[in-house]
Amino acid sequence: MNATACADFFHFFRSYVSNPWQVSAIAPSGQSLARLMTQEIVPGAGPVIELGPGTGIFTRALIQRGVPERDLLLVEYGSDFVRLLQDRFPNARVLWMDARQLSQYEPFLAPASAAVSGLPLLAMPPRKVIAILTGVFRHMREGASLYQFTYGPRCPVPRPILDRLGLKAGLVGRTALNIPPASVYRIRRRALRRI
Ligand SMILES: C[S@@+](CC[C@H](N)C(=O)[O-])C[C@H]1O[C@@H](n2cnc3c(N)ncnc32)[C@H](O)[C@@H]1O
């Protein structure tokens, strides 16, 4: 583990101890999961929203993929993480807010081309999950996808919520090289049927 990864681990662990429900993991995600989360993102296609970036492991993977830092909109609730993200990614827009309030946020200059989420959806009540998904899709263009990881055996957004919001989910892949092993799902709007 290099010095940054080590510092991130302790930062993360401290945040977990002071707020286990919000952080929901004792360590940041690994590189393998970061690659899986970002492999379908097209650099230069427009703004990318990240929900719950924590110490910024997916943020860094997005930048390494070629997404300009100024195209990143980071939505984080933990104040310690917010300060760290502002220091590390000075050209990204960092919003210190609960992701459930995204709906009330003014539309961004250009609709996002994609979103990635490290939010612990399984630990949230359905009403909050609905508010977050409604908000994030409000800021994304037609056909854009949200990438969400989970440690669970299936998509962390239950079928009734997907149906209610007109969304569909598909598995992108799984990685055993994460602690714990994780899966990534692509969530997007269903195509409207012509009648
Ligand atoms: C499991 S950690 C994932 C962090 C990072 N993406 C990673 O994979 O290492 C969950 C993150 O979501 C943030 N978070 C939890 N609930 C949130 C909410 N309602 N709005 C914004 N951020 C939230 C936490 O503060 C934490 O940074």
The ligand as an SDF file (V2000), in Angstrom:
LIG
                    3D

 27 29  0  0  0  0  0  0  0  0999 V2000
  -19.2600    3.1650    0.8430 C   0  0  0  0  0  0  0  0  0  0  0  0
  -18.6060    4.8210    0.8830 S   0  0  0  0  0  0  0  0  0  0  0  0
  -17.9460    4.8700   -0.7980 C   0  0  0  0  0  0  0  0  0  0  0  0
  -16.8350    5.8810   -0.9650 C   0  0  0  0  0  0  0  0  0  0  0  0
  -16.0620    5.7800   -2.2960 C   0  0  0  0  0  0  0  0  0  0  0  0
  -16.9350    6.0070   -3.4350 N   0  0  0  0  0  0  0  0  0  0  0  0
  -15.3920    4.4340   -2.4260 C   0  0  0  0  0  0  0  0  0  0  0  0
  -15.9390    3.5920   -3.1680 O   0  0  0  0  0  0  0  0  0  0  0  0
  -14.3530    4.2150   -1.7940 O   0  0  0  0  0  0  0  0  0  0  0  0
  -20.0970    5.8150    0.8140 C   0  0  0  0  0  0  0  0  0  0  0  0
  -19.8670    7.3030    0.5870 C   0  0  0  0  0  0  0  0  0  0  0  0
  -21.1310    7.9250    0.3730 O   0  0  0  0  0  0  0  0  0  0  0  0
  -21.2470    9.1020    1.1870 C   0  0  0  0  0  0  0  0  0  0  0  0
  -22.6800    9.2990    1.4580 N   0  0  0  0  0  0  0  0  0  0  0  0
  -23.5050    8.5000    2.1940 C   0  0  0  0  0  0  0  0  0  0  0  0
  -24.7630    8.9690    2.1660 N   0  0  0  0  0  0  0  0  0  0  0  0
  -24.7450   10.0900    1.3780 C   0  0  0  0  0  0  0  0  0  0  0  0
  -25.7390   10.9970    0.9420 C   0  0  0  0  0  0  0  0  0  0  0  0
  -27.0130   10.8590    1.3280 N   0  0  0  0  0  0  0  0  0  0  0  0
  -25.3930   12.0270    0.1260 N   0  0  0  0  0  0  0  0  0  0  0  0
  -24.0950   12.1650   -0.2720 C   0  0  0  0  0  0  0  0  0  0  0  0
  -23.0960   11.3390    0.1170 N   0  0  0  0  0  0  0  0  0  0  0  0
  -23.4090   10.3040    0.9290 C   0  0  0  0  0  0  0  0  0  0  0  0
  -20.3990    8.7570    2.4120 C   0  0  0  0  0  0  0  0  0  0  0  0
  -20.0230    9.9150    3.1440 O   0  0  0  0  0  0  0  0  0  0  0  0
  -19.2220    8.0250    1.7620 C   0  0  0  0  0  0  0  0  0  0  0  0
  -18.2840    8.9320    1.2680 O   0  0  0  0  0  0  0  0  0  0  0  0
  1  2  1  0
  2  3  1  0
  2 10  1  0
  3  4  1  0
  4  5  1  0
  5  6  1  0
  5  7  1  0
  7  8  2  0
  7  9  1  0
 10 11  1  0
 11 12  1  0
 11 26  1  0
 12 13  1  0
 13 14  1  0
 13 24  1  0
 14 15  1  0
 14 23  1  0
 15 16  2  0
 16 17  1  0
 17 18  1  0
 17 23  2  0
 18 19  1  0
 18 20  2  0
 20 21  1  0
 21 22  2  0
 22 23  1  0
 24 25  1  0
 24 26  1  0
 26 27  1  0
M  CHG  2   2   1   9  -1
M  END
$$$$
